Amino acid sequence: MAQYTIKELEHLSGIKAHTIRIWEQRYNILCPKRTETNIRYYDDKDLKTLLNVSLLNEKGYKISKIAQMDPEQLVQEVQQICEVPGECSKPINDMMAAMLDLDEDAFDKAISTVTLQLGFAEAMNRLIYPFLHKIGILWQTGNITPAHEHFVSNLIRQKLIVAIDGQVTRRQPGTPSYLLYLPEGELHELGLLYMNYIVRLHNLPVIYMGQNLPFCDLELTYEHCKPKFICSVLTSMPERDQVQNYIHKLGNRFPDCTIYLYGLLVQQEQLVFPENVIRLKCMREFYQLFS
């Protein structure tokens, strides 16, 4: 069972740690446990409760009213107010709970419901990427195992592949092409798959090279296909202290290309980008390039 600090609950729920403590003292919303060394911590049940409480509070419910609800009433109230099409806070919370329980059916239901309401592209923007952001927090704080990460990543990857396979593209002659790849050693493919989906959605040609592409093979592919754009996602590779060198290498080697980079490693504030290399702070920025 995972153990969360109050600061981790703050990041995951959006409720300030100070407010959580007040809710505990005045309303017994949560009952933290203590380790053998008397350090306070929270478990998965506390996290699920706080996610529901924060959602109701966000919708205008007073905390004094929420505190009077038993667990079943709390869940029912959340379900009732979140039956509005396009509302994604509840599905994100459902995905969190399904991940912690390794419940594939519940996870799939949350994604499928929003996809039917909004379409796949908006479901990615408003549901799946906010969810993955929260997963990143859990991963950094050690509160999910590799099994949890593989569980959700594979399910989302399946959704992306099915969506891409179902696309019907009508490419016009002479339209610019996009080369999509991950650097050597990089295996986190979800962001790149979504880029693939977006480009194809706009009937533009894609050369999809996928994971773990050595730089020499990137050069060979470029020389053969002469793409106008190169897109990549840097999550774990190259090594953090080599990211700046890699960015300059891309910019210098492919001066006639516009290069879009996304991912955790390129968000470092001190990085310097050549004129032809553009940092994407969020995937919605890439989506908006085509609007």
C-alpha positions in Angstrom: 0.0 0.0 0.0 1.3 3.5 -0.9 2.1 6.1 1.7 1.6 9.7 0.9 2.8 12.8 2.7 0.4 15.8 3.1 2.5 17.7 0.4 1.9 14.8 -2.1 -1.8 14.9 -1.4 -1.7 18.7 -2.1 -0.1 18.1 -5.5 -2.5 15.3 -6.4 -5.7 16.9 -5.2 -5.1 20.6 -5.7 -6.0 21.3 -2.1 -3.4 23.2 0.0 -1.7 21.2 2.8 -2.8 23.9 5.3 -6.5 23.4 4.2 -6.2 19.6 4.4 -5.0 19.9 8.0 -7.9 22.3 8.9 -10.4 19.8 7.3 -8.9 17.0 9.4 -9.1 18.9 12.7 -12.5 20.5 12.2 -14.4 17.9 10.2 -12.4 14.6 10.4 -12.3 14.4 6.6 -9.2 12.3 6.8 -7.6 10.2 9.5 -3.8 10.1 8.9 -1.8 7.1 10.1 1.6 7.2 11.7 4.8 5.2 11.1 6.7 3.5 13.8 8.8 6.7 14.1 5.6 8.8 14.5 5.6 10.4 11.0 2.1 11.1 9.6 1.1 9.5 6.3 -1.9 8.8 4.2 -2.9 5.7 2.2 -4.8 5.0 -1.1 -8.2 5.2 0.6 -7.4 8.7 1.9 -6.3 9.8 -1.5 -9.5 8.6 -3.1 -11.6 10.3 -0.5 -9.7 13.6 -0.8 -10.1 13.5 -4.6 -13.8 13.2 -4.3 -14.0 15.9 -1.5 -11.9 18.3 -3.6 -14.2 17.7 -6.6 -17.3 18.6 -4.7 -15.7 21.5 -3.0 -14.6 22.8 -6.5 -18.3 22.6 -7.5 -19.4 24.9 -4.7 -20.2 22.4 -1.9 -19.4 23.6 1.5 -16.9 21.4 3.4 -19.3 21.3 6.4 -21.9 19.7 4.2 -19.4 17.2 2.6 -18.2 16.2 6.0 -21.8 15.0 6.9 -21.9 12.5 4.0 -21.0 8.9 4.5 -18.6 7.3 2.0 -21.5 6.0 -0.2 -23.3 9.4 -0.3 -20.0 11.1 -1.2 -19.5 8.8 -4.2 -23.1 9.2 -5.3 -23.0 13.0 -5.1 -19.8 13.0 -7.2 -21.3 10.8 -9.9 -24.5 12.9 -10.0 -22.7 16.3 -10.5 -20.2 14.9 -13.1 -22.7 13.6 -15.6 -22.2 16.7 -17.6 -20.6 16.1 -21.1 -17.1 17.4 -21.2 -16.5 17.3 -17.5 -13.2 15.6 -16.9 -12.4 15.9 -13.2 -14.4 12.9 -12.3 -13.0 10.6 -15.0 -9.5 11.6 -14.1 -10.2 10.6 -10.5 -11.7 7.4 -11.7 -8.6 6.6 -13.7 -6.5 7.3 -10.7 -8.5 4.9 -8.6 -8.6 2.2 -11.4 -4.8 2.4 -11.7 -4.3 2.0 -8.0 -6.7 -1.1 -8.1 -5.2 -2.3 -11.4 -8.8 -2.4 -12.6 -8.7 -2.5 -16.4 -12.5 -2.3 -17.0 -12.9 0.8 -14.8 -9.9 2.5 -16.5 -11.3 1.7 -20.0 -14.8 2.9 -19.1 -13.4 6.3 -17.9 -11.5 6.9 -21.2 -14.2 5.5 -23.4 -17.0 7.7 -21.9 -15.0 10.9 -22.4 -13.9 9.9 -25.9 -17.5 9.4 -27.0 -18.4 12.8 -25.6 -15.5 14.9 -26.9 -13.7 12.8 -29.6 -10.3 11.2 -29.2 -8.1 14.4 -29.7 -9.9 16.4 -26.9 -10.0 13.3 -24.7 -6.2 13.2 -24.9 -5.9 17.0 -24.2 -8.4 17.2 -21.4 -8.3 13.8 -19.8 -5.3 11.6 -20.6 -2.5 14.2 -20.4 -3.7 15.7 -17.1 -3.9 12.2 -15.8 -0.4 11.4 -17.0 0.8 14.6 -15.2 -0.6 13.2 -11.9 1.1 9.9 -12.6 4.3 11.7 -13.0 4.0 13.1 -9.5 3.2 9.7 -8.1 6.2 8.2 -9.9 8.6 10.9 -8.7 7.4 10.4 -5.1 7.7 6.6 -5.3 4.0 6.0 -4.7 3.4 3.9 -7.7 5.3 0.8 -8.8 6.6 0.0 -12.3 3.6 -2.4 -12.5 1.2 0.6 -12.2 3.1 2.6 -14.8 3.2 -0.3 -17.3 -0.5 -1.0 -16.6 -1.7 2.5 -17.6 0.9 3.1 -20.3 -0.1 -0.1 -22.2 -3.8 0.6 -22.0 -3.4 4.2 -23.3 -0.9 3.0 -25.9 -3.5 0.5 -27.2 -6.1 3.3 -27.4 -3.7 5.5 -29.4 -2.7 2.7 -31.8 -6.4 1.8 -32.5 -7.2 5.5 -33.1 -4.2 5.9 -35.5 -5.2 2.7 -37.3 -8.7 4.0 -37.8 -7.6 7.3 -39.4 -8.3 7.8 -43.1 -5.9 10.3 -44.6 -6.2 12.1 -47.9 -2.8 13.6 -48.4 -2.3 16.3 -51.0 0.8 16.1 -53.3 3.6 18.4 -52.2 2.5 18.7 -48.6 5.3 18.9 -46.1 6.2 15.7 -44.2 6.9 15.1 -40.5 9.6 12.7 -39.2 8.8 11.4 -35.8 11.3 9.5 -33.6 12.6 8.9 -30.1 16.3 9.2 -29.3 18.5 6.1 -28.8 17.6 4.5 -25.4 14.2 6.4 -25.1 11.3 4.0 -24.8 8.5 6.3 -23.5 6.3 6.4 -26.7 2.9 7.8 -25.7 3.8 11.4 -26.5 5.2 10.5 -29.9 2.2 8.3 -30.7 -0.1 11.2 -30.0 2.0 13.5 -32.2 1.6 10.8 -34.9 -2.2 10.9 -34.4 -2.4 14.7 -34.6 -0.3 15.0 -37.8 -2.3 12.3 -39.5 -5.5 13.9 -38.3 -4.6 16.8 -40.5 -3.9 14.7 -43.6 -0.1 15.3 -43.5 2.5 12.6 -44.3 4.3 11.0 -41.4 7.6 9.1 -41.3 7.2 7.3 -38.0 10.5 5.8 -36.7 9.3 5.0 -33.2 11.5 4.2 -30.2 15.2 4.0 -29.7 16.5 5.5 -33.0 20.3 6.0 -33.2 21.3 9.4 -34.4 23.1 8.0 -37.5 19.8 6.3 -38.5 18.0 9.6 -38.0 20.5 11.2 -40.4 20.0 8.4 -43.0 16.2 8.8 -42.8 16.4 12.5 -43.2 18.7 12.3 -46.3 16.3 9.8 -47.9 13.0 11.5 -47.0 13.9 15.2 -46.7 11.1 16.0 -44.2 10.2 19.6 -43.4 9.6 18.9 -39.7 11.2 16.7 -37.1 9.4 15.9 -33.9 10.7 14.1 -30.8 10.0 13.5 -27.1 12.8 13.5 -24.6 11.6 11.9 -21.3 14.5 9.9 -20.0 17.1 10.1 -22.8 19.7 11.5 -23.5 21.2 11.9 -20.0 20.2 15.1 -18.3 23.7 16.6 -18.6 23.7 15.8 -22.4 20.4 17.4 -23.3 21.9 20.8 -24.3 24.5 19.2 -26.5 21.8 17.0 -28.1 19.6 20.0 -28.8 22.4 21.9 -30.5 23.4 18.8 -32.5 19.8 18.5 -33.9 19.7 22.2 -34.8 23.1 22.2 -36.5 22.6 18.9 -38.3 19.2 19.7 -39.7 19.2 23.5 -40.3 16.5 23.4 -43.0 14.0 21.6 -40.6 11.8 23.0 -38.0 12.3 20.7 -35.0 9.7 20.3 -32.2 10.8 18.9 -28.9 8.5 17.9 -26.1 9.1 16.0 -22.8 10.4 16.3 -19.2 14.0 16.8 -20.2 13.5 19.8 -22.4 11.5 21.7 -19.7 14.7 22.7 -17.9 14.7 26.5 -17.8 18.4 26.9 -18.4 18.3 25.3 -21.8 19.2 27.3 -24.9 17.4 26.5 -28.2 18.6 27.2 -31.7 16.3 29.2 -34.0 15.0 26.1 -35.8 14.4 24.1 -32.5 11.1 24.8 -30.7 10.3 23.6 -27.2 6.8 22.5 -26.5 5.7 23.1 -22.9 2.6 21.0 -23.3 1.1 18.8 -26.0 -1.8 21.2 -26.6 0.8 23.6 -28.1 1.5 21.0 -30.7 -2.2 20.4 -31.4 -2.7 24.2 -31.8 0.0 24.4 -34.5 -2.5 22.9 -36.9 -5.5 25.1 -36.0 
